[in-house]
Amino acid sequence: MSKRNLILIADDEAPLRRSIKRQLHKLEVDVIEAGDGAEALKLATEHLPDLILLDVMMPGMDGFEVCRRLRAQSELSQCYIIFLSARDRVVDRATGLREGANDYLVKPFVPEELVEQIAAGLQIANQTRQATREPLTGLFNRHYFMQRIGEERIRQSRYRSDYSILLIEAVYKPQLKTETEIDQARVLIAQMLLRQSRKTDLVARIDDDLFALLMPATRRGGSKVAALRLQEYLCNHLPDQALAGLRTGLGSSRGGEAFESAQRALSLSSIIHCDHPN
């Protein structure tokens, strides 16, 4: 059974949210609601919706700022965002798209047309997920990871913004004999990496037992601290019958090609044995 899509409606008008929610019943989706920008950002970060309907004029943080902050988070960088606003100036539309929205619709809208736009947006979001995520863990795949490295290289060249890459290879204990048991360990590692990484970090599985973190705006010193913290967390929190140890490789854009540097460091590294606490 396929997972139902999740939609976040962010608007300070409760009657409008209820009206849209009734219309969305036709699509068989789950819906959560936010009444202001701060709540929208909080709910989106916690629940990772597939599509967000975002009002521009809300109390406190406006929709443009919410969109900007959402796009800065790796796990929400591909969420489909539609602005719904009474502001219909060309400059408003341009600002919304520049901040990262996929579409901009003006109130009042025809409910049937909105549902059609949402259905199309969900289709794009689902296709994007299939193309960029690997199915076992739900992490980004190697193809998307390499694409994002290319984007970071451009950003570094343009803004002199450093980035770092951490490669983590899991070494399992002999007790894990079946592929199902190993897959369960891979899923646990993925969940822990997501839990312990920053919202702006991109976590990927780029080979069977090789995981990667792309850390934007992070110099080598900061990435070393992050690497040690992640190693300690994985060793201490994975079941002691699963993980024998880790091999890691760290690369920084300051030293040239970060990914290639991380690969070289990984090939030269020894296994960091996990001594589980009693």
Sine and cosine of phi, psi and omega as CSV:
sin_phi,cos_phi,sin_psi,cos_psi,sin_omega,cos_omega
0.00,0.00,0.80,-0.60,-0.07,-1.00
-0.97,0.25,0.49,-0.87,-0.01,-1.00
-0.96,0.29,0.70,-0.71,0.03,-1.00
-0.95,0.32,0.60,-0.80,0.07,-1.00
-0.94,0.33,0.50,-0.87,0.02,-1.00
-0.91,-0.41,0.76,-0.65,0.01,-1.00
-0.87,-0.50,0.70,-0.71,0.10,-0.99
-0.96,-0.28,0.82,-0.58,0.10,-0.99
-0.97,-0.24,0.89,-0.45,-0.02,-1.00
-0.90,-0.44,0.96,-0.27,-0.02,-1.00
-0.37,-0.93,0.61,-0.79,-0.03,-1.00
-0.99,0.13,-0.04,1.00,0.05,-1.00
-0.99,-0.16,0.97,-0.25,-0.04,-1.00
-0.87,0.49,-0.67,0.74,0.02,-1.00
-0.86,0.50,-0.60,0.80,0.02,-1.00
-0.92,0.39,-0.66,0.75,0.03,-1.00
-0.87,0.50,-0.68,0.73,0.00,-1.00
-0.90,0.43,-0.64,0.77,0.00,-1.00
-0.89,0.45,-0.72,0.70,0.01,-1.00
-0.90,0.43,-0.66,0.76,-0.01,-1.00
-0.87,0.49,-0.64,0.77,0.04,-1.00
-0.89,0.45,-0.65,0.76,0.02,-1.00
-0.91,0.42,-0.58,0.81,-0.06,-1.00
-0.96,0.29,-0.19,0.98,0.05,-1.00
-0.85,0.53,-0.49,0.87,0.00,-1.00
-0.91,0.42,-0.42,0.91,-0.08,-1.00
-1.00,-0.03,-0.11,0.99,-0.02,-1.00
0.82,0.57,0.85,0.53,0.03,-1.00
-0.86,-0.52,0.27,-0.96,0.15,-0.99
-1.00,-0.07,0.56,-0.83,-0.10,-1.00
-0.75,-0.66,0.70,-0.71,0.19,-0.98
-0.84,-0.55,0.39,-0.92,-0.12,-0.99
-0.79,-0.61,0.52,-0.85,0.09,-1.00
-0.71,-0.71,0.63,-0.78,-0.05,-1.00
-0.99,-0.17,-0.11,0.99,0.05,-1.00
-0.44,-0.90,0.08,-1.00,-0.09,-1.00
-0.91,0.41,-0.68,0.74,-0.02,-1.00
-0.89,0.45,-0.67,0.75,0.02,-1.00
-0.92,0.39,-0.61,0.79,0.03,-1.00
-0.88,0.48,-0.70,0.72,0.01,-1.00
-0.90,0.43,-0.67,0.75,-0.01,-1.00
-0.90,0.44,-0.75,0.66,-0.03,-1.00
-0.92,0.40,-0.63,0.78,0.02,-1.00
-0.90,0.43,-0.66,0.76,0.01,-1.00
-0.92,0.40,-0.60,0.80,-0.03,-1.00
-0.98,0.21,-0.62,0.78,-0.17,-0.98
-0.95,-0.30,-0.23,0.97,0.03,-1.00
0.77,0.64,0.91,0.42,-0.02,-1.00
-0.91,0.41,0.36,-0.93,0.04,-1.00
-0.99,0.16,-0.48,0.88,-0.02,-1.00
-0.54,-0.84,0.60,-0.80,0.01,-1.00
-0.80,-0.59,0.79,-0.62,0.19,-0.98
-0.99,-0.11,0.87,-0.49,-0.22,-0.97
-0.80,-0.60,0.88,-0.47,0.09,-1.00
-0.96,0.27,0.50,-0.87,0.02,-1.00
-0.99,0.11,-0.76,0.65,-0.09,-1.00
-1.00,-0.07,0.98,-0.18,0.04,-1.00
-0.74,-0.67,0.39,-0.92,0.01,-1.00
-0.87,0.50,0.61,-0.79,0.03,-1.00
0.96,0.28,-0.92,-0.40,-0.03,-1.00
-0.98,0.22,0.84,-0.54,-0.01,-1.00
-0.98,0.18,0.16,-0.99,-0.07,-1.00
-0.89,0.46,-0.56,0.83,0.02,-1.00
-0.88,0.47,-0.69,0.73,0.00,-1.00
-0.93,0.38,-0.64,0.76,0.05,-1.00
-0.86,0.52,-0.73,0.68,-0.01,-1.00
-0.87,0.50,-0.68,0.73,0.01,-1.00
-0.87,0.50,-0.68,0.73,-0.02,-1.00
-0.95,0.31,-0.57,0.82,0.05,-1.00
-0.90,0.44,-0.69,0.72,-0.05,-1.00
-0.93,0.36,-0.31,0.95,0.04,-1.00
-0.98,0.22,-0.23,0.97,0.00,-1.00
-1.00,-0.07,0.81,-0.59,-0.07,-1.00
-0.84,0.54,-0.68,0.73,-0.07,-1.00
-0.95,0.32,-0.23,0.97,0.02,-1.00
-0.91,-0.42,0.10,0.99,-0.07,-1.00
-0.91,0.41,-0.38,0.93,-0.03,-1.00
-0.94,-0.35,0.07,1.00,0.05,-1.00
-0.87,0.49,0.65,-0.76,-0.02,-1.00
-0.99,0.12,0.86,-0.52,-0.08,-1.00
-0.88,-0.47,0.80,-0.61,0.06,-1.00
-0.87,-0.49,0.86,-0.51,0.11,-0.99
-0.98,0.19,0.71,-0.70,0.15,-0.99
-0.87,-0.49,0.90,-0.44,-0.11,-0.99
-0.49,-0.87,0.50,-0.87,0.11,-0.99
-0.98,0.18,-0.21,0.98,0.00,-1.00
-0.99,0.14,0.90,-0.43,-0.13,-0.99
-0.90,-0.44,0.29,0.96,0.04,-1.00
-0.95,0.31,0.46,-0.89,0.01,-1.00
-0.86,0.51,-0.61,0.79,-0.03,-1.00
-0.91,0.42,-0.56,0.83,0.03,-1.00
-0.93,0.37,-0.70,0.72,0.05,-1.00
-0.87,0.50,-0.71,0.71,-0.02,-1.00
-0.90,0.44,-0.64,0.77,0.02,-1.00
-0.90,0.44,-0.69,0.72,0.00,-1.00
-0.86,0.50,-0.71,0.71,0.00,-1.00
-0.94,0.34,-0.58,0.81,0.02,-1.00
-0.91,0.41,-0.56,0.83,0.00,-1.00
-0.97,0.23,-0.12,0.99,0.12,-0.99
0.87,-0.49,0.07,1.00,0.02,-1.00
-0.94,0.33,0.46,-0.89,0.05,-1.00
-1.00,0.01,-0.40,0.92,-0.02,-1.00
-0.42,-0.91,0.29,-0.96,-0.03,-1.00
-0.61,-0.79,0.92,-0.40,0.01,-1.00
-0.91,-0.40,0.58,-0.82,-0.08,-1.00
-0.98,-0.21,0.70,-0.72,0.13,-0.99
-0.98,0.17,0.52,-0.85,-0.13,0.99
-0.97,0.26,0.46,-0.89,-0.04,-1.00
-0.85,-0.53,0.33,-0.94,0.08,-1.00
-0.99,0.12,0.87,-0.49,-0.09,-1.00
-0.79,0.62,-0.67,0.74,-0.03,-1.00
-0.90,0.44,-0.61,0.79,0.01,-1.00
-0.94,0.35,-0.61,0.80,0.04,-1.00
-0.89,0.45,-0.70,0.71,0.01,-1.00
-0.87,0.48,-0.65,0.76,0.03,-1.00
-0.89,0.46,-0.66,0.75,0.02,-1.00
-0.91,0.42,-0.65,0.76,0.01,-1.00
-0.92,0.40,-0.68,0.73,0.02,-1.00
-0.87,0.49,-0.66,0.75,0.03,-1.00
-0.91,0.41,-0.64,0.77,0.03,-1.00
-0.90,0.43,-0.65,0.76,0.03,-1.00
-0.91,0.42,-0.60,0.80,0.04,-1.00
-0.89,0.46,-0.68,0.73,0.04,-1.00
-0.91,0.42,-0.69,0.73,0.00,-1.00
-0.87,0.48,-0.67,0.74,0.00,-1.00
-0.93,0.38,-0.64,0.76,0.03,-1.00
-0.91,0.41,-0.63,0.78,0.03,-1.00
-0.90,0.44,-0.67,0.74,0.01,-1.00
-0.88,0.47,-0.70,0.72,-0.01,-1.00
-0.90,0.45,-0.55,0.83,-0.05,-1.00
-0.99,0.16,-0.39,0.92,-0.14,-0.99
-0.90,-0.43,-0.16,0.99,-0.02,-1.00
-0.93,-0.36,0.52,-0.86,0.12,-0.99
-1.00,-0.10,0.63,-0.78,-0.27,-0.96
-0.93,0.36,-0.53,0.85,-0.11,-0.99
-0.92,0.40,-0.80,0.60,-0.11,-0.99
-0.98,-0.17,-0.30,0.95,-0.08,-1.00
0.98,0.17,0.03,1.00,0.05,-1.00
-0.96,0.28,0.27,-0.96,0.10,-0.99
-0.89,0.46,0.51,-0.86,-0.02,-1.00
-1.00,-0.05,0.06,-1.00,-0.08,-1.00
-0.88,0.47,-0.66,0.75,-0.05,-1.00
-0.86,0.51,-0.75,0.66,-0.02,-1.00
-0.93,0.37,-0.59,0.80,0.02,-1.00
-0.86,0.51,-0.71,0.70,0.00,-1.00
-0.92,0.39,-0.57,0.82,0.07,-1.00
-0.88,0.47,-0.68,0.73,0.00,-1.00
-0.93,0.37,-0.55,0.84,0.09,-1.00
-0.87,0.49,-0.67,0.74,0.05,-1.00
-0.86,0.51,-0.64,0.77,0.03,-1.00
-0.92,0.40,-0.62,0.79,0.03,-1.00
-0.92,0.39,-0.58,0.82,0.05,-1.00
-0.88,0.47,-0.67,0.74,0.03,-1.00
-0.90,0.43,-0.69,0.72,0.01,-1.00
-0.89,0.46,-0.63,0.77,0.01,-1.00
-0.90,0.43,-0.68,0.73,0.00,-1.00
-0.91,0.41,-0.61,0.80,-0.08,-1.00
-0.99,0.15,-0.65,0.76,-0.12,-0.99
-0.90,-0.44,0.04,1.00,-0.05,-1.00
0.83,0.56,0.70,0.72,0.00,-1.00
-0.98,-0.19,0.90,-0.43,-0.03,-1.00
-0.96,0.29,0.42,-0.91,0.14,-0.99
-0.58,-0.81,0.35,-0.94,-0.01,-1.00
-0.76,-0.65,0.38,-0.92,0.03,-1.00
-0.76,-0.65,0.75,-0.66,0.06,-1.00
-0.90,-0.44,0.82,-0.58,0.10,-0.99
-0.97,-0.25,0.72,-0.70,-0.01,-1.00
-0.79,-0.62,0.87,-0.49,0.04,-1.00
-0.95,-0.32,0.81,-0.58,-0.02,-1.00
-1.00,0.08,0.68,-0.73,0.09,-1.00
-0.89,-0.46,0.90,-0.43,-0.12,-0.99
-1.00,-0.04,0.34,-0.94,0.04,-1.00
-0.98,0.18,0.43,-0.90,-0.03,-1.00
-0.87,0.50,-0.35,0.94,-0.01,-1.00
-0.88,0.47,-0.44,0.90,0.02,-1.00
-0.99,0.14,0.99,-0.13,-0.13,-0.99
-0.98,-0.19,-0.48,0.87,-0.07,-1.00
-0.98,-0.18,0.39,-0.92,0.02,-1.00
-0.91,0.42,-0.52,0.85,0.03,-1.00
-0.90,0.44,-0.68,0.73,0.02,-1.00
-0.90,0.43,-0.65,0.76,0.01,-1.00
-0.93,0.38,-0.64,0.77,0.04,-1.00
-0.88,0.47,-0.62,0.78,0.04,-1.00
-0.88,0.47,-0.63,0.77,0.05,-1.00
-0.92,0.39,-0.63,0.77,0.02,-1.00
-0.88,0.47,-0.66,0.75,0.01,-1.00
-0.91,0.42,-0.66,0.75,0.03,-1.00
-0.88,0.47,-0.69,0.72,0.01,-1.00
-0.88,0.48,-0.70,0.71,0.00,-1.00
-0.86,0.51,-0.72,0.70,-0.01,-1.00
-0.88,0.47,-0.64,0.76,-0.03,-1.00
-0.94,0.33,-0.61,0.79,0.05,-1.00
-0.90,0.43,-0.66,0.75,0.04,-1.00
-0.90,0.44,-0.64,0.77,-0.05,-1.00
-0.92,0.40,-0.57,0.82,-0.13,-0.99
-0.99,-0.16,-0.19,0.98,0.01,-1.00
-1.00,0.08,0.29,-0.96,0.05,-1.00
-0.96,0.26,0.36,-0.93,0.01,-1.00
-0.89,0.46,-0.47,0.88,-0.02,-1.00
-1.00,0.09,-0.20,0.98,0.01,-1.00
-0.98,0.19,0.56,-0.83,0.06,-1.00
-0.96,-0.26,0.84,-0.55,-0.03,-1.00
-0.96,-0.28,0.75,-0.66,-0.06,-1.00
-0.68,-0.74,0.40,-0.92,0.20,-0.98
-0.93,-0.37,0.93,-0.38,-0.14,-0.99
-0.96,-0.29,-0.07,1.00,0.13,-0.99
-0.38,-0.93,0.02,-1.00,-0.09,-1.00
-0.74,0.67,-0.83,0.56,-0.08,-1.00
-0.86,-0.51,0.35,0.93,-0.02,-1.00
-0.92,-0.40,0.88,-0.47,0.01,-1.00
-0.94,-0.34,0.41,-0.91,-0.06,-1.00
-0.62,-0.79,0.57,-0.82,0.11,-0.99
-0.85,-0.52,0.80,-0.60,0.17,-0.99
-0.99,-0.17,0.88,-0.48,-0.08,-1.00
-0.92,-0.38,1.00,-0.10,0.00,-1.00
-0.91,0.41,0.43,-0.90,0.07,-1.00
0.76,0.65,0.68,0.74,-0.03,-1.00
-0.73,-0.69,0.86,-0.50,0.06,-1.00
-0.99,0.12,0.14,-0.99,-0.12,-0.99
-0.86,0.52,-0.63,0.78,-0.01,-1.00
-0.87,0.49,-0.71,0.70,0.01,-1.00
-0.92,0.39,-0.59,0.80,-0.01,-1.00
-0.94,0.33,-0.50,0.86,0.07,-1.00
-0.89,0.45,-0.69,0.73,0.03,-1.00
-0.88,0.47,-0.70,0.72,0.01,-1.00
-0.89,0.45,-0.64,0.77,-0.01,-1.00
-0.89,0.45,-0.72,0.69,0.00,-1.00
-0.89,0.45,-0.64,0.77,0.00,-1.00
-0.90,0.43,-0.68,0.74,0.00,-1.00
-0.92,0.38,-0.66,0.75,0.04,-1.00
-0.85,0.52,-0.74,0.67,-0.03,-1.00
-0.89,0.45,-0.66,0.75,-0.03,-1.00
-0.91,0.41,-0.72,0.69,-0.01,-1.00
-0.88,0.47,-0.71,0.70,-0.02,-1.00
-0.89,0.45,-0.58,0.81,-0.09,-1.00
-1.00,0.08,-0.33,0.94,-0.14,-0.99
-0.91,-0.42,-0.27,0.96,0.11,-0.99
-0.97,0.24,0.54,-0.84,0.03,-1.00
-0.81,0.59,0.69,-0.72,-0.12,-0.99
-0.91,0.41,-0.27,0.96,0.04,-1.00
-1.00,0.08,-0.07,1.00,-0.10,-0.99
-0.99,-0.16,-0.82,0.58,-0.20,-0.98
-0.97,-0.26,0.86,-0.51,0.08,-1.00
-0.99,0.12,-0.59,0.81,-0.02,-1.00
0.03,-1.00,-0.11,-0.99,-0.04,-1.00
-0.71,-0.71,0.49,-0.87,0.23,-0.97
-0.87,-0.50,0.70,-0.72,-0.07,-1.00
-0.76,-0.65,0.42,-0.91,0.09,-1.00
-0.61,-0.80,0.73,-0.68,-0.08,-1.00
-0.86,-0.51,0.72,-0.69,0.04,-1.00
-0.71,-0.70,0.53,-0.85,-0.02,-1.00
-0.78,-0.63,0.58,-0.81,0.04,-1.00
-0.91,0.42,-0.38,0.92,0.02,-1.00
-0.90,0.45,-0.47,0.88,-0.01,-1.00
-0.99,-0.12,0.17,0.99,0.00,-1.00
0.85,-0.52,-0.73,-0.69,0.00,-1.00
-0.98,0.18,0.94,-0.34,-0.14,-0.99
-0.90,0.44,-0.66,0.75,-0.05,-1.00
-0.93,0.38,-0.70,0.71,0.02,-1.00
-0.90,0.44,-0.62,0.79,0.05,-1.00
-0.90,0.44,-0.65,0.76,0.02,-1.00
-0.91,0.41,-0.62,0.79,0.03,-1.00
-0.90,0.43,-0.67,0.74,0.02,-1.00
-0.90,0.43,-0.69,0.73,0.01,-1.00
-0.89,0.45,-0.61,0.79,0.01,-1.00
-0.91,0.41,-0.68,0.73,-0.03,-1.00
-0.91,0.42,-0.41,0.91,-0.02,-1.00
-0.99,-0.13,-0.11,0.99,-0.12,-0.99
-0.99,0.14,0.44,-0.90,0.10,-1.00
-0.99,-0.12,0.28,-0.96,0.02,-1.00
-0.94,0.33,0.77,-0.64,0.13,-0.99
-1.00,0.00,0.97,-0.26,-0.08,-1.00
-0.96,0.27,0.66,-0.75,-0.02,-1.00
-1.00,-0.05,0.91,-0.42,0.10,-1.00
-0.99,-0.13,0.99,-0.16,-0.07,-1.00
-0.94,0.34,0.65,-0.76,0.05,-1.00
-0.92,0.40,0.52,-0.86,0.01,-1.00
-0.97,0.26,0.00,0.00,0.00,0.00
